[in-house]
Amino acid sequence: MEMGVDRVKVVVGNTGLGYYKEVESYDKYIDLRYIPELSMIRRDDSGINIGVAITISKAIEAVKECNQHGFHIEENMVYKKIADHMEKVASGFIQNSASLGGNLVMAQRNHFPSDIATVLLAVGSLVNIMNGLRSKELTMEEFLRRPELDSKSILLSVKIQDWNRLMGISSGTRMNLLFETNRAAPQPLGNALPYLNAVLMAEVSHCTTSNGIILSNCRFAFGAYGTKHPLRATKVEEFFTGKVLSVGVLYEAVKLLGAIVVPDDGTSNPAYRSSLAVGFLFEFFSHLFEANVELPDGYMNGYSPLLSPAKQLDHGKIPTLLSSSMQEVELNRQYHPVGDPIAKSRATIQASCSLYVISYYDADEREAVYVDDIPSPTNCLHEASFTVHASQCGFCTPGMFF
């Protein structure tokens, strides 16, 4: 943004600088955190409005509060899973500094692989943009696909709509909702960017003519797999709508999704990313069919659910595809102590600090006294951190505790 002869950048936490190198120099920075209208959180019957200057951590708290005040179990479940997914994004320090609006602007302008953009896209969120003296409300999909904001436009707020209005459900309607968020990354938490993130939801009901389950109001969003923006798999949503769920139906949907979720050229591990989307969709629905049903092309369904489809629908919890197990290993004493399990000492060494103090009280013995062997004074920070098993790293960031 240029104002006269000065180059100005509008920021909140400016954490994007840690991911995108700032190639241009700016004369001034405008901090949006002190504009009240951009730092508000407002709840009403239509949903929850979150100002773009709100930090990610405060946005998570706001969504959690919606979870506590929802009128439907399904609505509470959706808010809880949204908050749980957002907590997996970045480290605590980044969550406390980065803004919700900054994350979305990076996703729209720089094609940042944002988990938050994918989640908000799936749940039908709206964004409010002011251009000059006029404000305009866009869907998240319209916002992500539009040209980047110019110097006369600013993102004001994000609205997560009331769930009943979004799905077109009256207060007396019996609703069964499936909702899951997924994130595949090199590390489950922290700063590791995902290979793919996905949000899957569907309204389901019992079929009156059979023991099957009818699907409606499906919303599937996928992002961070090597495309400019997250997208909704609308063809798969339309394919499922009104159908009775079966292995054959899911098989056709999986093939259709595999043709939609295709990373752009140059993306690392493209086949793996596509397979993640297919796997998440299969896991989302697979607990609802009967076992041992023949698949098209001569394949067999080897997954055996614990409950019938009708009972699983009422049960409300999606079981994992993985079963638990335990393995006992007998130690061979023939080559003792070779093969014996040992404690990992690297963390202990780091926590105790490898620096030591030479005691010159006895010059002949020259005893090595480690830091943890020295009695700590009263109210010592080092002692307080050690008692809660914290460790201090001074290699790259002096004074940082873990």
N, C-alpha and C positions, 0 to 999 in steps of 0.2 A: 504494500500500500504506500502511495506517495502523497504527502501533504506538503504542497509548496516545493521546497528544495530538499526536505527531509524524507528519508525512507523509514517507514514505520511498520512494525510488526505487532499484531494483536495476539496476545498470549494469555494463558491462565497459569498452568504449571510449566509449560514449555518443555515437557519431558520428551516430546518428539525429537528434540535435539540429540538425545542419546541414541536414536535409531537412524535419523536422516541427518546427514552432515549439512550444516548451514553454509551454503556456497555463496550466499549474498550477505553483504554487511548492512546493518540497520543503524540508523541514528537514534531511534527511540523505540521503546517497547511500551505498549499500552496493556496494562493488567486489568482484565475484565472481572476479577474477583470482587471488586469493590462497587460493582453496579448491582443494586439490589434486585432488579428485575431478572437478572441472569443467575442469581443465586437462591432462587426460591424453590420450594417444594410444596405443591398444592394438590390436595386430594378432594375429589367430589364424586358424584354418582357416575360421571362419564369416564373416570379413570384417575390416573396420577400424572401430574405434570412436573417434570424435573428440569430446572434451569441448566443451561449448558455449562455454566461455570461451577456447578456442583462437582466435587471430586468423586472419583469412582467409588471410594470407600463410603462416602455419605450416600451415594446412590444405592449402594448395596443395603445400607441400613434402612433407607426409605422403602425399598422393595420388601425387606423382611417385615417391616411394620404392616405393610399391606397384607402379608401372609397371615398376620395375627388378627386382622380385622375383616377378613373375607367372610362372606355369608355361605359359601359353598365349599365343601371339602376339596372339590376339584380345583376351584379357584385358588385356594390356599396352597395346594400342591404345586400349581403352576408358578406362583410367586416364589415359593421356597426353592424350586429347582432353578429358576432364573437367578436368584441370589447366590445359590451354591455354585452355579457355573461362573458367575462374575467373580467370585472369590478365587477361582483358579487362574485368573488373568493377572499376570505380572506379579511383582513382589509387593509386600505391604508398603514399602517406601513409595513405590510408583503409584499404588492405589491412593495413597494419601496426598499425592501431589498432582497427578494427572486428572484432567477434567473429562466428564462424559462427552461434552461437545468436541473437545480436542481429539478424542479417540475417533469420533464419527467423521470429523473433517479430514483426518488422516486417511480414513478408509475411503472417503469419497474422492479426495484430491490426489493422494499418493498411492492409492490401492494397497493400503496397509491391511494385512490379514487379521482383521479385528474379529474377536469372538463376540464382542458386544453388538456389533452391527448385525451379525448373523442371528443372534437371539432376538433382537428388537425387530428384525425383518420378519421372523417367523410368527411373532405374537401380534403382528399388525399395528406396530407403533406408528405414530405420526410425528412429524417435525414441523416446527413453526419458524419461518424465515421472515425477516424484515428487510424490505428493499425500499430505501428512501423512507417514506412515511407510511407505506403500505405493508401489511403483514400477510403472509400466505401460508396455508397449511398443506403439506405434502405427505404422501405415504413414504415410508422408509425406502421402498423400492424406487419411487420417483426421485427421491433425494439422492440416492446413490448413483443413479444413472444420469442425472442432470449435469450440465457443465459446472465446473468448480465455482465457488462463490467469488464475486468480484469485490472491489473496494467499497461498493455501495450497499452490499448485502451482508447480513450477519445472521447466524443461527441463534435463535432465542431459547427454545425449549424442546424437550422430547416428551411425548405423551404416550404412556402405556394405557391402552383403552380398557374399559371395563369388559371383563371376559364375557358376560352374558350378552352385551350389545355386539361384541365382535362376532360371536358364534350364532347370534340370532336366537337366543334361548330365553323363554319366559321364566319367571320365578318359580312356577309350579312344574316345570318340565323335569322329568327324571333324566339326568345326564350322566353318561359314563364317558369319561375322557381319559385318553392315553396321552401322556406328555413325557418326553425325554429329551435331555440335552446330552451331547456327546462331544468329546474333545480328545483327539489323538495327537500327542506331542512327544518329543524326545524325553521330556520330563513332565510329570503330571501337573506340577505347580511351578510358579515362578516366571522367569522371563522367557522361557523356551516358547517360540512361536509354534503353532500347531501345524501338523501336516494336513489336517482337515478338521473342521468343526461342523456339527450338524444339530439341528433342532427338529424334532419330529412330533407331530401331534395329530390326533384323529378322534372324532366323536364316534362312538360305537354303541350298538344296540342289538338286542336279541332279535333274531329272525323269527317271525310268527309261524312260518311254515316248515321250519327245519330247526336243527340244533346249532345252526351256524350263527355268525355274527355279521351284521351289516355295517359298512363303513360310510361315513359322511364327514363333511367339513374337515378334510385332510389339509394339513399345511406342513410342507417339508422344505426346510431351508438348509443350504450347504454353502460353506465358505472356506477361505484360506487354503484352497487346494490348487492354486496356481491360476486364478482368474482375477480380473480387475476388481470385481465386487462379488459379494455373496449373492446367491440367486435362489429363487424358489423353483422347485421342480414341479411346475404347474401341470405338465403333461402326466406326470405320475399321480398327482392329486386328482386330476380329472378321471384318470383310468380307474382309480380305486372307488370314486364316489358312487354310491348306490349298489355296489357289488357285495355279494356274500363272500367273506374271506375264506379262501381255500389255498392249498399249496399251489395249485395251478395258477391262481390269480397272482399270488406273491411271486411265483417264478417269472411270469410275464412282466410284472412290475420291476423286478430286479434287472431283467434284461433292458427294459426301457430306461431305468435310472443309469445303468452302466454306459449308455450311449449319450446321456445328458451331462454327467459329471466327468468331463474330460479336461484335464489341465492344459494350459497353453503351452506352446512349444518352448522348450528350454527349462521347464519346471523339473526339479529333481524328483525322482521316484514317482513318475506319473501313474504307473500301473498300481502301485501300492496305494496312492491317494484315492484312485477310483474304487479300488477294492474296499477301502474303508467305508465309503459311502454305501456301497452295496451291503457290506456286513452290518452296518448300523441299522439299515432298513430291515434286513432279515431278522435281526435280533429284536427289533421293536415289535414285530408281529408274530414271530415264530412260536411264542408261548401260547398262542390262541388256537392252534390247530390240534387235531387228533394226531397221534403217532402212527408210524408205519403206513403212510399214504404214499402211493406211487407218484413220482414226479413225471412231467413230460420228458420225452426222449429216453425213457427207460430208467431214470434215476430213482432212488428210493430216499425217502425222508428218514434219516436216522436219529432225529431228535425226538426224545420221548418226554412230553410235558407231564408234570405231576398231577395236574387237574384237567378236567374236561374244559372245553372253551367257555361254556356258560359259567362254570364255577370260577374259572380264572378271571372272567370279566367282573364278577362280583367281588372277587378277592381283592382286586385293586392294586396289587403289587406285582410288578413284572419280575419274574424269577430270572436269575442269571443263567446263561448257557453253560457256565463252568461249574463243575461239582467240586466239593472240597475233598482233600485226601491228605494222608499222612504217611510218611516213609520212615522206617526205622533202619538205621545203619549200624551194623556191628563192627566194632573196631578190631583190627588185627594187631595183637600185642607182639607179634613176632619181631617186628622191627622197631619196637618202642625206643625212643619217643617219636620216631618218624610216623606220620599219619595221625597223630593225636590232634584234636581240635585245639586251636589257640585263640586267645583274645586278640582283636585288632588293636594294635598298640599305637597306630599313627595318631588317632584322636587324643589318646592319653598324653602322648609326647607333646602334641601341639598345645593342649590345654595347660600342661604344666610349664610350658615355655622351655626352649632349649638353651636359653642363656643362663649362665650360672655365675656365682660370685666366688672368688678365691679368698679363702680365709687365711690371713697371714698371722693369725695368733700363734700358730705353730709352723714355723718355716720348714721344718723337716718333713712333716706330713703333707702340708699344702692341701688340705681337705677341700673338696668341691662342694659348695653349698648351693643347692638349687633354690629358685625363687619360692617354690611352694614349701620349702623347709624353713623359711624365715617366718617367725611369728608375725601375724598381721596386726597392725594397730587397731584400735577401736573404730568402728564404723568405716572399715576399709572397703572400697568399691571392689577391689580384687577378690576379697573374701566373699562378699555378697554374691558376686557372679559365679564363683566357684561352687558355692553351696547349691546353686540351682543348675549345675552342670553346664554352664555357659562356657564358651571359648572365645578368646580374643585373638583377632588376626591383625598383625601390624605389617604384613608383607606389602600389600598394595594400598590399603586404606587404614592408616593408623587410628587406633581407638575404636574400631568397629567391633561390636559384640554379636555373637550368633547364639 
